[in-house]
Amino acid sequence: MKLLATYIVSLFFLFSNSSIAQNINDLKDINAQIWTNFSKSFKTLDYKLFESLCSDDLIRVNKDIKSIKTKEAYLNGYKNRWENASLKQTISFRFLERFSKNGIASERGIYKFTRDLNTGNEKSYYGKFHVILKKEGNLWKILIDYDSTENESINETHYHDAFALDDFEKY
């Protein structure tokens, strides 16, 4: 009986650690495939790179303006804005929650969007986001992208209180 209990406990730890390792591997892949390229597309105004991150079934929700858009409508806004090659901007992300299972991931966090870099007009904006990602083939894609500034209450402190992109110990 003691041997059976030891065996069951060992299996529990084996499968728990396997699940945790899988989640961390997924998060590393998501960082490389989604978040690194998302930030790069904003900095370089690369509409095609940004588009490649989105599922064909993308749903975009912006709570602040009570907007729900499909992929085409959402991406057309970026395509038009990013034609201005003089635009200088960055976006970065920190996280409150991240997990994945069976090719689907949920990630909530805080973004920092900065415009007019290195000018007297430089300004940063903050908000909360929640994305649902799904694996399409071997690539992660954004399926649902929701954000809100929470009535402009999200700020630099919230951003820094969230976890860094590569802080996997929290998950």
Secondary structure, DSSP 8 states (H G I E B T S, - for coil): -HHHHHHHHHHHHHHHHHHHHHHHHHHHHHIIIIIHHHHHHHHHT-HHHHHHTEEEEEEEEETTTTEEEEHHHHHHHHHHHTT-TT--EEEEEEEEEEEEETTEEEEEEEEEEEESTTSTT-EEEEEEEEEEEEEETTEEEEEEEEEE-TTTT--HHHHHHSB-TT-GGG-
